Amino acid sequence: MPSKYMQSRSGILCPRGSTTHKKRNIEEIDAEVGSELDWYDGDRRNGPNVTLFTCGSIDDPPERQEEIRAWMSEKLLKFKDVFNPRLEKIIAELEDA
């Protein structure tokens, strides 16, 4: 990944189910986060994850660095708001199984 990209990464399981259901869930989550996320199914070594990128560099002016930090904080809190209820539901379903 080029160094000019800042990444917010979450090891969240991609939605399960049919391709249509999965696509609908992804679109719903993207809308709730307010950004189009990059979804990766992963492999045996690296599990599924969701990423979100913005351009930035350590060499950017201080005001741009502050914008990037604010963006990262906002998106991290949004990830928590969007994914926590879904994860809690998955955990409850697994515990009931």
Backbone as CSV, one residue per row, in Angstrom:
resi,resn,N_x,N_y,N_z,CA_x,CA_y,CA_z,C_x,C_y,C_z
1,MET,0.850,-1.167,0.000,0.000,0.000,0.000,0.897,1.231,0.000
2,PRO,0.659,2.168,-0.917,1.472,3.378,-0.955,1.375,4.139,0.363
3,SER,2.462,4.792,0.737,2.489,5.487,2.023,1.563,6.687,2.066
4,LYS,1.079,7.151,0.916,0.213,8.336,0.931,-1.208,8.010,1.383
5,TYR,-1.515,6.759,1.651,-2.847,6.376,2.081,-2.867,6.076,3.571
6,MET,-3.882,6.608,4.233,-4.112,6.285,5.635,-5.202,5.226,5.652
7,GLN,-5.101,4.260,6.516,-6.028,3.144,6.506,-6.665,2.963,7.869
8,SER,-7.976,2.758,7.851,-8.691,2.355,9.048,-9.130,0.930,8.793
9,ARG,-8.716,-0.008,9.635,-8.949,-1.416,9.352,-9.668,-2.074,10.513
10,SER,-10.593,-2.936,10.159,-11.351,-3.646,11.182,-11.443,-5.104,10.778
11,GLY,-11.132,-6.017,11.678,-11.207,-7.443,11.391,-12.622,-7.959,11.593
12,ILE,-13.561,-7.438,10.845,-14.969,-7.781,10.975,-15.328,-8.828,9.930
13,LEU,-16.094,-9.816,10.334,-16.550,-10.821,9.378,-17.470,-10.192,8.351
14,CYS,-17.256,-10.540,7.104,-18.147,-10.067,6.053,-19.503,-10.734,6.234
15,PRO,-20.577,-10.044,5.866,-21.907,-10.640,6.017,-22.013,-11.968,5.293
16,ARG,-22.712,-12.908,5.913,-22.885,-14.239,5.333,-24.211,-14.329,4.594
17,GLY,-24.369,-15.392,3.845,-25.625,-15.624,3.152,-25.433,-15.589,1.651
18,SER,-26.546,-15.497,0.937,-26.493,-15.486,-0.520,-25.753,-14.242,-0.999
19,THR,-25.312,-14.273,-2.247,-24.598,-13.132,-2.824,-25.468,-11.882,-2.791
20,THR,-26.749,-12.036,-3.102,-27.672,-10.892,-3.083,-27.818,-10.351,-1.664
21,HIS,-27.977,-11.257,-0.684,-28.107,-10.848,0.711,-26.822,-10.167,1.176
22,LYS,-25.687,-10.753,0.824,-24.395,-10.189,1.215,-24.227,-8.790,0.617
23,LYS,-24.568,-8.637,-0.667,-24.440,-7.336,-1.327,-25.343,-6.308,-0.657
24,ARG,-26.554,-6.698,-0.310,-27.494,-5.793,0.352,-26.947,-5.369,1.714
25,ASN,-26.390,-6.324,2.489,-25.796,-5.994,3.788,-24.617,-5.039,3.637
26,ILE,-23.777,-5.295,2.662,-22.623,-4.430,2.424,-23.088,-3.025,2.073
27,GLU,-24.068,-2.902,1.189,-24.585,-1.585,0.808,-25.193,-0.870,2.009
28,GLU,-25.888,-1.608,2.854,-26.497,-1.040,4.055,-25.419,-0.525,5.016
29,ILE,-24.392,-1.324,5.222,-23.306,-0.936,6.124,-22.546,0.262,5.551
30,ASP,-22.242,0.231,4.250,-21.576,1.371,3.620,-22.377,2.655,3.849
31,ALA,-23.693,2.570,3.674,-24.555,3.743,3.857,-24.516,4.229,5.306
32,GLU,-24.553,3.301,6.256,-24.519,3.687,7.671,-23.185,4.324,8.053
33,VAL,-22.097,3.808,7.502,-20.776,4.374,7.782,-20.619,5.715,7.077
34,GLY,-21.303,5.869,5.942,-21.211,7.110,5.186,-20.065,7.120,4.196
35,SER,-19.518,5.955,3.909,-18.416,5.810,2.958,-18.483,4.424,2.344
36,GLU,-17.968,4.314,1.125,-17.879,2.994,0.504,-16.652,2.288,1.071
37,LEU,-16.884,1.175,1.743,-15.813,0.409,2.365,-15.263,-0.618,1.388
38,ASP,-14.037,-1.038,1.619,-13.425,-2.128,0.850,-13.545,-3.393,1.678
39,TRP,-14.218,-4.396,1.113,-14.486,-5.656,1.803,-13.592,-6.741,1.232
40,TYR,-12.889,-7.459,2.118,-12.015,-8.551,1.711,-12.427,-9.818,2.444
41,ASP,-12.580,-10.901,1.700,-12.963,-12.173,2.315,-11.823,-12.796,3.105
42,GLY,-10.599,-12.438,2.789,-9.456,-12.973,3.522,-9.079,-14.364,3.052
43,ASP,-8.150,-14.949,3.770,-7.693,-16.300,3.476,-7.432,-17.003,4.801
44,ARG,-6.806,-18.164,4.752,-6.578,-18.934,5.985,-5.697,-18.195,6.987
45,ARG,-4.726,-17.478,6.494,-3.796,-16.777,7.377,-4.340,-15.426,7.844
46,ASN,-4.982,-14.708,6.937,-5.538,-13.386,7.242,-7.046,-13.450,7.068
47,GLY,-7.769,-13.323,8.137,-9.222,-13.414,8.084,-9.849,-12.250,7.338
48,PRO,-11.160,-12.300,7.221,-11.887,-11.233,6.528,-11.669,-9.888,7.219
49,ASN,-11.709,-8.828,6.429,-11.597,-7.501,7.017,-12.271,-6.462,6.146
50,VAL,-12.463,-5.327,6.737,-13.090,-4.188,6.081,-12.121,-3.024,6.217
51,THR,-11.884,-2.317,5.117,-10.953,-1.198,5.182,-11.588,0.062,4.614
52,LEU,-11.021,1.182,5.020,-11.446,2.489,4.551,-10.186,3.337,4.436
53,PHE,-10.021,4.020,3.319,-8.801,4.771,3.056,-9.093,6.252,2.864
54,THR,-8.090,7.056,3.178,-8.076,8.462,2.811,-6.639,8.823,2.483
55,CYS,-6.461,9.829,1.670,-5.114,10.258,1.296,-4.516,11.121,2.399
56,GLY,-3.241,10.919,2.647,-2.542,11.713,3.630,-1.098,11.273,3.747
57,SER,-0.288,12.117,4.351,1.130,11.826,4.511,1.636,12.476,5.791
58,ILE,2.646,11.879,6.371,3.288,12.455,7.546,3.926,13.789,7.191
59,ASP,4.167,14.009,5.906,4.771,15.252,5.440,3.741,16.339,5.151
60,ASP,2.458,16.031,5.299,1.415,17.035,5.081,1.540,18.154,6.115
61,PRO,1.023,19.339,5.786,1.027,20.439,6.752,0.237,20.052,8.005
62,PRO,0.561,20.651,9.142,-0.112,20.310,10.402,-1.633,20.384,10.332
63,GLU,-2.193,21.356,9.623,-3.649,21.448,9.548,-4.248,20.258,8.792
64,ARG,-3.553,19.753,7.779,-4.030,18.566,7.055,-3.902,17.334,7.947
65,GLN,-2.822,17.249,8.698,-2.662,16.127,9.624,-3.788,16.115,10.657
66,GLU,-4.195,17.300,11.115,-5.305,17.380,12.071,-6.613,16.924,11.411
67,GLU,-6.823,17.300,10.144,-8.011,16.825,9.409,-8.018,15.301,9.322
68,ILE,-6.858,14.719,9.059,-6.755,13.255,8.954,-7.049,12.601,10.297
69,ARG,-6.502,13.157,11.379,-6.780,12.611,12.715,-8.269,12.699,13.039
70,ALA,-8.893,13.819,12.694,-10.333,13.974,12.939,-11.114,12.959,12.108
71,TRP,-10.709,12.745,10.862,-11.364,11.764,9.984,-11.251,10.368,10.589
72,MET,-10.036,10.028,11.052,-9.818,8.699,11.627,-10.678,8.498,12.874
73,SER,-10.736,9.499,13.734,-11.543,9.397,14.953,-13.020,9.251,14.619
74,GLU,-13.489,10.059,13.684,-14.904,10.000,13.281,-15.253,8.629,12.714
75,LYS,-14.420,8.117,11.833,-14.708,6.829,11.190,-14.578,5.675,12.183
76,LEU,-13.620,5.764,13.109,-13.484,4.715,14.115,-14.740,4.632,14.973
77,LEU,-15.247,5.771,15.415,-16.484,5.779,16.206,-17.671,5.284,15.385
78,LYS,-17.704,5.635,14.092,-18.783,5.171,13.221,-18.698,3.660,13.043
79,PHE,-17.484,3.116,12.872,-17.308,1.661,12.781,-17.883,0.999,14.025
80,LYS,-17.575,1.557,15.188,-18.077,0.997,16.444,-19.607,1.018,16.467
81,ASP,-20.205,2.146,16.110,-21.668,2.267,16.118,-22.332,1.293,15.150
82,VAL,-21.712,1.092,14.005,-22.316,0.260,12.958,-22.070,-1.228,13.207
83,PHE,-20.849,-1.587,13.612,-20.500,-3.001,13.712,-20.819,-3.635,15.066
84,ASN,-20.744,-2.891,16.155,-20.986,-3.496,17.465,-22.334,-4.204,17.568
85,PRO,-23.458,-3.582,17.170,-24.732,-4.299,17.272,-24.752,-5.579,16.429
86,ARG,-24.125,-5.536,15.275,-24.087,-6.718,14.419,-23.252,-7.825,15.064
87,LEU,-22.132,-7.439,15.643,-21.277,-8.434,16.300,-21.950,-9.009,17.534
88,GLU,-22.620,-8.170,18.297,-23.341,-8.661,19.471,-24.407,-9.674,19.062
89,LYS,-25.084,-9.417,17.944,-26.100,-10.349,17.438,-25.460,-11.672,17.024
90,ILE,-24.331,-11.601,16.331,-23.630,-12.817,15.903,-23.183,-13.621,17.125
91,ILE,-22.619,-12.943,18.123,-22.155,-13.630,19.335,-23.324,-14.293,20.051
92,ALA,-24.454,-13.573,20.168,-25.639,-14.154,20.832,-26.131,-15.388,20.076
93,GLU,-26.144,-15.324,18.748,-26.578,-16.472,17.948,-25.640,-17.658,18.137
94,LEU,-24.344,-17.394,18.218,-23.377,-18.484,18.424,-23.523,-19.093,19.803
95,GLU,-23.788,-18.259,20.797,-23.953,-18.760,22.155,-25.232,-19.594,22.297
96,ASP,-26.270,-19.259,21.513,-27.530,-19.985,21.553,-27.471,-21.303,20.779
97,ALA,-26.483,-21.407,19.900,-26.396,-22.607,19.038,-25.893,-23.814,19.788
